[in-house]
Amino acid sequence: MYAEGHTVTDAPKLPLNMLDALREYDKDAGLKAAMGEEFSAAYLKMKKQEWMSFTNHFSRWEKEHTLDV
């Protein structure tokens, strides 16, 4: 894929971020059943909290370039 990726057509795309990946996981009833409903619910809850923590953090770049100080 690294050398010839530009020649591949109709390849499935991976989610661009963790939230999109979690949404895809949540929509996949077969995967959730295979992993276990209880595990899946706990995993999704934990990872959504992790995502919220990540997105609530301002990076140094954001502070320097987006905030009026």
N, CA, C and O atoms as CSV, one atom per row, in Angstrom:
chain,resi,resn,atom,element,x,y,z
A,1,MET,N,N,0.820,-1.194,0.000
A,1,MET,CA,C,0.000,0.000,0.000
A,1,MET,C,C,0.861,1.254,0.000
A,1,MET,O,O,0.465,2.274,-0.563
A,2,TYR,N,N,2.040,1.192,0.627
A,2,TYR,CA,C,2.882,2.381,0.668
A,2,TYR,C,C,3.439,2.711,-0.712
A,2,TYR,O,O,3.474,3.875,-1.111
A,3,ALA,N,N,3.865,1.704,-1.426
A,3,ALA,CA,C,4.471,1.945,-2.726
A,3,ALA,C,C,3.439,2.067,-3.839
A,3,ALA,O,O,3.612,2.874,-4.752
A,4,GLU,N,N,2.373,1.283,-3.780
A,4,GLU,CA,C,1.404,1.233,-4.871
A,4,GLU,C,C,0.009,1.680,-4.444
A,4,GLU,O,O,-0.955,1.430,-5.169
A,5,GLY,N,N,-0.127,2.323,-3.313
A,5,GLY,CA,C,-1.427,2.727,-2.795
A,5,GLY,C,C,-2.233,3.591,-3.743
A,5,GLY,O,O,-3.461,3.519,-3.768
A,6,HIS,N,N,-1.545,4.403,-4.519
A,6,HIS,CA,C,-2.246,5.292,-5.451
A,6,HIS,C,C,-2.959,4.519,-6.568
A,6,HIS,O,O,-3.818,5.075,-7.252
A,7,THR,N,N,-2.608,3.250,-6.755
A,7,THR,CA,C,-3.227,2.465,-7.820
A,7,THR,C,C,-4.439,1.674,-7.328
A,7,THR,O,O,-5.175,1.110,-8.138
A,8,VAL,N,N,-4.653,1.627,-6.024
A,8,VAL,CA,C,-5.751,0.849,-5.451
A,8,VAL,C,C,-7.040,1.654,-5.524
A,8,VAL,O,O,-7.074,2.829,-5.158
A,9,THR,N,N,-8.096,1.008,-6.000
A,9,THR,CA,C,-9.401,1.673,-6.059
A,9,THR,C,C,-10.384,0.922,-5.166
A,9,THR,O,O,-10.263,-0.287,-4.970
A,10,ASP,N,N,-11.335,1.637,-4.642
A,10,ASP,CA,C,-12.405,1.075,-3.823
A,10,ASP,C,C,-11.926,0.410,-2.536
A,10,ASP,O,O,-12.616,-0.456,-1.998
A,11,ALA,N,N,-10.769,0.798,-2.041
A,11,ALA,CA,C,-10.304,0.257,-0.763
A,11,ALA,C,C,-11.076,0.930,0.364
A,11,ALA,O,O,-11.322,2.135,0.299
A,12,PRO,N,N,-11.466,0.183,1.397
A,12,PRO,CA,C,-12.177,0.817,2.513
A,12,PRO,C,C,-11.263,1.815,3.217
A,12,PRO,O,O,-10.056,1.599,3.325
A,13,LYS,N,N,-11.839,2.885,3.684
A,13,LYS,CA,C,-11.080,3.933,4.366
A,13,LYS,C,C,-11.170,3.731,5.872
A,13,LYS,O,O,-12.225,3.373,6.396
A,14,LEU,N,N,-10.083,3.957,6.547
A,14,LEU,CA,C,-10.079,3.911,8.006
A,14,LEU,C,C,-10.634,5.220,8.551
A,14,LEU,O,O,-10.531,6.256,7.893
A,15,PRO,N,N,-11.219,5.187,9.737
A,15,PRO,CA,C,-11.689,6.437,10.351
A,15,PRO,C,C,-10.519,7.405,10.531
A,15,PRO,O,O,-9.383,6.984,10.752
A,16,LEU,N,N,-10.806,8.705,10.434
A,16,LEU,CA,C,-9.753,9.706,10.527
A,16,LEU,C,C,-9.387,10.069,11.963
A,16,LEU,O,O,-8.329,10.649,12.204
A,17,ASN,N,N,-10.253,9.733,12.916
A,17,ASN,CA,C,-9.940,10.036,14.317
A,17,ASN,C,C,-10.616,9.005,15.214
A,17,ASN,O,O,-11.406,8.182,14.752
A,18,MET,N,N,-10.293,9.065,16.496
A,18,MET,CA,C,-10.805,8.076,17.428
A,18,MET,C,C,-12.321,8.139,17.562
A,18,MET,O,O,-12.970,7.098,17.671
A,19,LEU,N,N,-12.892,9.321,17.555
A,19,LEU,CA,C,-14.340,9.435,17.701
A,19,LEU,C,C,-15.061,8.751,16.543
A,19,LEU,O,O,-16.043,8.041,16.759
A,20,ASP,N,N,-14.584,8.959,15.325
A,20,ASP,CA,C,-15.183,8.288,14.172
A,20,ASP,C,C,-15.030,6.773,14.285
A,20,ASP,O,O,-15.949,6.035,13.931
A,21,ALA,N,N,-13.885,6.302,14.770
A,21,ALA,CA,C,-13.670,4.864,14.957
A,21,ALA,C,C,-14.637,4.307,15.995
A,21,ALA,O,O,-15.189,3.223,15.808
A,22,LEU,N,N,-14.847,5.036,17.085
A,22,LEU,CA,C,-15.774,4.592,18.117
A,22,LEU,C,C,-17.206,4.543,17.582
A,22,LEU,O,O,-17.967,3.637,17.925
A,23,ARG,N,N,-17.567,5.491,16.760
A,23,ARG,CA,C,-18.906,5.495,16.165
A,23,ARG,C,C,-19.101,4.277,15.255
A,23,ARG,O,O,-20.171,3.668,15.241
A,24,GLU,N,N,-18.068,3.935,14.506
A,24,GLU,CA,C,-18.145,2.754,13.634
A,24,GLU,C,C,-18.255,1.489,14.474
A,24,GLU,O,O,-19.044,0.600,14.154
A,25,TYR,N,N,-17.482,1.401,15.529
A,25,TYR,CA,C,-17.557,0.254,16.441
A,25,TYR,C,C,-18.973,0.144,16.994
A,25,TYR,O,O,-19.550,-0.944,17.008
A,26,ASP,N,N,-19.534,1.255,17.447
A,26,ASP,CA,C,-20.855,1.252,18.068
A,26,ASP,C,C,-21.946,0.812,17.094
A,26,ASP,O,O,-22.946,0.229,17.515
A,27,LYS,N,N,-21.772,1.080,15.811
A,27,LYS,CA,C,-22.761,0.699,14.794
A,27,LYS,C,C,-22.662,-0.775,14.394
A,27,LYS,O,O,-23.593,-1.317,13.798
A,28,ASP,N,N,-21.540,-1.428,14.719
A,28,ASP,CA,C,-21.289,-2.794,14.266
A,28,ASP,C,C,-21.784,-3.807,15.304
A,28,ASP,O,O,-21.052,-4.182,16.220
A,29,ALA,N,N,-23.042,-4.243,15.143
A,29,ALA,CA,C,-23.657,-5.166,16.103
A,29,ALA,C,C,-22.897,-6.495,16.174
A,29,ALA,O,O,-22.777,-7.083,17.249
A,30,GLY,N,N,-22.396,-6.959,15.056
A,30,GLY,CA,C,-21.649,-8.221,15.028
A,30,GLY,C,C,-20.364,-8.144,15.819
A,30,GLY,O,O,-20.033,-9.062,16.569
A,31,LEU,N,N,-19.643,-7.062,15.658
A,31,LEU,CA,C,-18.393,-6.887,16.393
A,31,LEU,C,C,-18.663,-6.755,17.887
A,31,LEU,O,O,-17.963,-7.354,18.703
A,32,LYS,N,N,-19.676,-5.972,18.242
A,32,LYS,CA,C,-20.010,-5.810,19.655
A,32,LYS,C,C,-20.440,-7.139,20.278
A,32,LYS,O,O,-20.095,-7.426,21.424
A,33,ALA,N,N,-21.177,-7.934,19.545
A,33,ALA,CA,C,-21.586,-9.246,20.055
A,33,ALA,C,C,-20.375,-10.158,20.222
A,33,ALA,O,O,-20.264,-10.873,21.217
A,34,ALA,N,N,-19.465,-10.131,19.242
A,34,ALA,CA,C,-18.265,-10.976,19.317
A,34,ALA,C,C,-17.355,-10.569,20.483
A,34,ALA,O,O,-16.750,-11.420,21.134
A,35,MET,N,N,-17.269,-9.278,20.732
A,35,MET,CA,C,-16.417,-8.785,21.820
A,35,MET,C,C,-17.117,-8.888,23.171
A,35,MET,O,O,-16.475,-8.840,24.220
A,36,GLY,N,N,-18.442,-9.029,23.132
A,36,GLY,CA,C,-19.235,-9.088,24.353
A,36,GLY,C,C,-19.905,-7.746,24.586
A,36,GLY,O,O,-19.262,-6.697,24.546
A,37,GLU,N,N,-21.188,-7.795,24.826
A,37,GLU,CA,C,-21.949,-6.548,24.998
A,37,GLU,C,C,-21.450,-5.745,26.196
A,37,GLU,O,O,-21.328,-4.522,26.121
A,38,GLU,N,N,-21.162,-6.433,27.300
A,38,GLU,CA,C,-20.706,-5.732,28.508
A,38,GLU,C,C,-19.335,-5.084,28.279
A,38,GLU,O,O,-19.113,-3.932,28.653
A,39,PHE,N,N,-18.421,-5.840,27.658
A,39,PHE,CA,C,-17.107,-5.289,27.353
A,39,PHE,C,C,-17.234,-4.091,26.416
A,39,PHE,O,O,-16.620,-3.048,26.639
A,40,SER,N,N,-18.040,-4.255,25.359
A,40,SER,CA,C,-18.189,-3.188,24.368
A,40,SER,C,C,-18.733,-1.913,24.993
A,40,SER,O,O,-18.244,-0.822,24.699
A,41,ALA,N,N,-19.735,-2.036,25.847
A,41,ALA,CA,C,-20.312,-0.858,26.500
A,41,ALA,C,C,-19.272,-0.164,27.365
A,41,ALA,O,O,-19.157,1.062,27.340
A,42,ALA,N,N,-18.509,-0.951,28.139
A,42,ALA,CA,C,-17.479,-0.366,29.013
A,42,ALA,C,C,-16.366,0.272,28.187
A,42,ALA,O,O,-15.894,1.362,28.511
A,43,TYR,N,N,-15.947,-0.410,27.120
A,43,TYR,CA,C,-14.882,0.107,26.258
A,43,TYR,C,C,-15.300,1.413,25.600
A,43,TYR,O,O,-14.544,2.384,25.596
A,44,LEU,N,N,-16.505,1.432,25.046
A,44,LEU,CA,C,-16.986,2.647,24.390
A,44,LEU,C,C,-17.095,3.800,25.377
A,44,LEU,O,O,-16.726,4.928,25.049
A,45,LYS,N,N,-17.587,3.541,26.558
A,45,LYS,CA,C,-17.700,4.589,27.569
A,45,LYS,C,C,-16.325,5.139,27.936
A,45,LYS,O,O,-16.131,6.354,27.989
A,46,MET,N,N,-15.373,4.242,28.188
A,46,MET,CA,C,-14.021,4.664,28.568
A,46,MET,C,C,-13.354,5.467,27.450
A,46,MET,O,O,-12.753,6.510,27.707
A,47,LYS,N,N,-13.459,4.988,26.225
A,47,LYS,CA,C,-12.780,5.644,25.109
A,47,LYS,C,C,-13.445,6.980,24.751
A,47,LYS,O,O,-12.763,7.906,24.313
A,48,LYS,N,N,-14.760,7.089,24.930
A,48,LYS,CA,C,-15.426,8.374,24.691
A,48,LYS,C,C,-14.981,9.401,25.736
A,48,LYS,O,O,-14.808,10.577,25.417
A,49,GLN,N,N,-14.796,8.956,26.982
A,49,GLN,CA,C,-14.276,9.851,28.021
A,49,GLN,C,C,-12.854,10.284,27.683
A,49,GLN,O,O,-12.489,11.443,27.876
A,50,GLU,N,N,-12.055,9.348,27.177
A,50,GLU,CA,C,-10.688,9.663,26.759
A,50,GLU,C,C,-10.696,10.696,25.632
A,50,GLU,O,O,-9.902,11.637,25.644
A,51,TRP,N,N,-11.594,10.520,24.660
A,51,TRP,CA,C,-11.709,11.466,23.550
A,51,TRP,C,C,-12.080,12.857,24.057
A,51,TRP,O,O,-11.504,13.857,23.628
A,52,MET,N,N,-13.058,12.912,24.984
A,52,MET,CA,C,-13.485,14.201,25.533
A,52,MET,C,C,-12.336,14.880,26.271
A,52,MET,O,O,-12.160,16.093,26.154
A,53,SER,N,N,-11.563,14.125,27.018
A,53,SER,CA,C,-10.409,14.677,27.718
A,53,SER,C,C,-9.399,15.240,26.716
A,53,SER,O,O,-8.855,16.326,26.917
A,54,PHE,N,N,-9.153,14.501,25.647
A,54,PHE,CA,C,-8.221,14.934,24.612
A,54,PHE,C,C,-8.689,16.223,23.944
A,54,PHE,O,O,-7.898,17.145,23.747
A,55,THR,N,N,-9.971,16.290,23.595
A,55,THR,CA,C,-10.459,17.455,22.867
A,55,THR,C,C,-10.661,18.678,23.765
A,55,THR,O,O,-10.766,19.797,23.264
A,56,ASN,N,N,-10.715,18.483,25.060
A,56,ASN,CA,C,-10.853,19.616,25.977
A,56,ASN,C,C,-9.527,20.242,26.353
A,56,ASN,O,O,-9.493,21.209,27.115
A,57,HIS,N,N,-8.436,19.711,25.834
A,57,HIS,CA,C,-7.101,20.202,26.155
A,57,HIS,C,C,-6.611,21.148,25.051
A,57,HIS,O,O,-6.644,20.803,23.870
A,58,PHE,N,N,-6.166,22.322,25.441
A,58,PHE,CA,C,-5.568,23.257,24.482
A,58,PHE,C,C,-4.086,22.968,24.360
A,58,PHE,O,O,-3.378,22.900,25.364
A,59,SER,N,N,-3.620,22.800,23.154
A,59,SER,CA,C,-2.193,22.603,22.936
A,59,SER,C,C,-1.484,23.956,22.994
A,59,SER,O,O,-2.121,25.008,22.936
A,60,ARG,N,N,-0.190,23.912,23.105
A,60,ARG,CA,C,0.601,25.144,23.109
A,60,ARG,C,C,0.350,25.940,21.823
A,60,ARG,O,O,0.193,27.160,21.867
A,61,TRP,N,N,0.313,25.241,20.670
A,61,TRP,CA,C,0.083,25.899,19.390
A,61,TRP,C,C,-1.269,26.609,19.392
A,61,TRP,O,O,-1.369,27.756,18.954
A,62,GLU,N,N,-2.316,25.929,19.886
A,62,GLU,CA,C,-3.646,26.547,19.919
A,62,GLU,C,C,-3.645,27.789,20.798
A,62,GLU,O,O,-4.240,28.804,20.437
A,63,LYS,N,N,-2.991,27.719,21.932
A,63,LYS,CA,C,-2.918,28.874,22.825
A,63,LYS,C,C,-2.207,30.044,22.156
A,63,LYS,O,O,-2.635,31.192,22.275
A,64,GLU,N,N,-1.135,29.749,21.463
A,64,GLU,CA,C,-0.330,30.805,20.826
A,64,GLU,C,C,-0.994,31.379,19.577
A,64,GLU,O,O,-0.764,32.540,19.240
A,65,HIS,N,N,-1.805,30.593,18.891
A,65,HIS,CA,C,-2.330,31.039,17.590
A,65,HIS,C,C,-3.828,31.326,17.554
A,65,HIS,O,O,-4.310,31.914,16.586
A,66,THR,N,N,-4.569,30.932,18.571
A,66,THR,CA,C,-6.018,31.111,18.458
A,66,THR,C,C,-6.638,31.935,19.586
A,66,THR,O,O,-7.750,32.441,19.431
A,67,LEU,N,N,-5.960,32.077,20.693
A,67,LEU,CA,C,-6.543,32.806,21.815
A,67,LEU,C,C,-6.095,34.260,21.814
A,67,LEU,O,O,-4.918,34.550,21.601
A,68,ASP,N,N,-7.013,35.157,22.047
A,68,ASP,CA,C,-6.669,36.565,22.186
A,68,ASP,C,C,-6.191,36.791,23.621
A,68,ASP,O,O,-6.967,36.692,24.572
A,69,VAL,N,N,-4.929,37.088,23.753
A,69,VAL,CA,C,-4.369,37.277,25.095
A,69,VAL,C,C,-3.900,38.702,25.259
A,69,VAL,O,O,-3.396,39.067,26.320
